[in-house]
Amino acid sequence: MQLINSTIEDVSLKEEVGYDAVVGALNRLIEPKINWDEIDEIGTLGIDEISRSKGRKKFSAIITARQPKGKVRILGVLPDRKKRRLRHS
């Protein structure tokens, strides 16, 4: 949640942990493949981006879906803003 309107670098400084520790935590919390059996429906699809570092124009794209009852699921984290298809698992 701290990455909203912030960068990995900012969170690293704020939490006094290394940049790689923040990236590692993200990698552990986000599944590498989508389990489509757990997705009831895609009511609203969200596409957002986070800055990986200040001033270096390095962004990752976050793809989310709002589920019934308001739960938001992360469908994918893309390493950049380039257009591509999400792979079904």
C-alpha positions as CSV (number, residue, x, y, z in Angstrom):
1,M,0.0,0.0,0.0
2,Q,2.9,2.3,0.6
3,L,3.8,2.2,-3.1
4,I,0.6,4.2,-3.9
5,N,1.8,7.6,-5.1
6,S,5.3,6.6,-4.1
7,T,8.3,4.7,-5.4
8,I,10.1,1.6,-4.3
9,E,13.1,3.8,-3.5
10,D,10.8,6.0,-1.3
11,V,9.4,3.0,0.6
12,S,12.9,1.7,1.1
13,L,14.0,5.0,2.7
14,K,10.8,5.4,4.8
15,E,11.0,1.8,6.2
16,E,14.8,1.9,6.5
17,V,15.2,-1.4,4.5
18,G,17.1,-2.0,1.3
19,Y,15.6,-1.5,-2.1
20,D,16.1,-5.2,-2.8
21,A,14.2,-6.1,0.4
22,V,11.1,-4.1,-0.8
23,V,11.3,-5.7,-4.3
24,G,11.7,-9.1,-2.6
25,A,8.6,-8.5,-0.4
26,L,6.6,-7.6,-3.6
27,N,7.8,-10.7,-5.3
28,R,6.7,-12.9,-2.4
29,L,3.3,-11.3,-2.2
30,I,2.4,-11.4,-5.9
31,E,1.7,-14.7,-7.5
32,P,3.6,-15.3,-10.8
33,K,0.6,-16.8,-12.5
34,I,-3.1,-16.0,-12.4
35,N,-5.4,-18.7,-11.0
36,W,-8.4,-18.0,-13.1
37,D,-10.6,-20.4,-11.0
38,E,-10.3,-17.9,-8.2
39,I,-11.6,-15.0,-10.3
40,D,-15.4,-14.8,-10.1
41,E,-15.8,-12.0,-12.6
42,I,-13.9,-9.0,-13.8
43,G,-16.2,-6.1,-13.1
44,T,-13.7,-3.3,-13.3
45,L,-10.2,-3.8,-14.8
46,G,-7.6,-1.5,-13.5
47,I,-4.3,-0.5,-15.1
48,D,-1.9,1.5,-13.0
49,E,1.8,2.1,-12.8
50,I,4.4,2.4,-10.1
51,S,7.7,4.1,-10.4
52,R,10.6,1.8,-9.5
53,S,12.9,4.8,-8.9
54,K,12.9,8.6,-8.9
55,G,13.9,10.4,-12.0
56,R,14.9,7.4,-14.0
57,K,11.6,6.8,-15.9
58,K,11.5,3.2,-14.9
59,F,7.9,2.1,-14.4
60,S,6.1,-1.2,-13.8
61,A,2.4,-1.7,-14.8
62,I,0.0,-3.2,-12.3
63,I,-3.1,-4.9,-13.7
64,T,-6.0,-5.4,-11.2
65,A,-9.6,-6.6,-11.2
66,R,-12.3,-5.6,-8.8
67,Q,-14.2,-8.6,-7.6
68,P,-17.7,-8.9,-6.1
69,K,-17.9,-7.3,-2.6
70,G,-15.2,-4.8,-3.6
71,K,-12.1,-7.1,-3.2
72,V,-9.3,-6.1,-5.6
73,R,-7.1,-8.9,-7.1
74,I,-3.8,-8.3,-8.7
75,L,-3.8,-10.0,-12.0
76,G,-0.3,-9.1,-13.1
77,V,2.8,-6.9,-12.6
78,L,4.5,-6.1,-15.9
79,P,8.1,-4.9,-15.9
80,D,7.4,-1.9,-18.1
81,R,4.6,-0.1,-19.9
82,K,4.9,-2.0,-23.2
83,K,1.7,-3.5,-24.6
84,R,1.5,-7.3,-24.3
85,R,-1.0,-10.0,-23.6
86,L,-1.4,-11.6,-20.1
87,R,-0.9,-15.3,-20.2
88,H,-3.6,-17.6,-18.9
89,S,-2.4,-20.2,-16.4
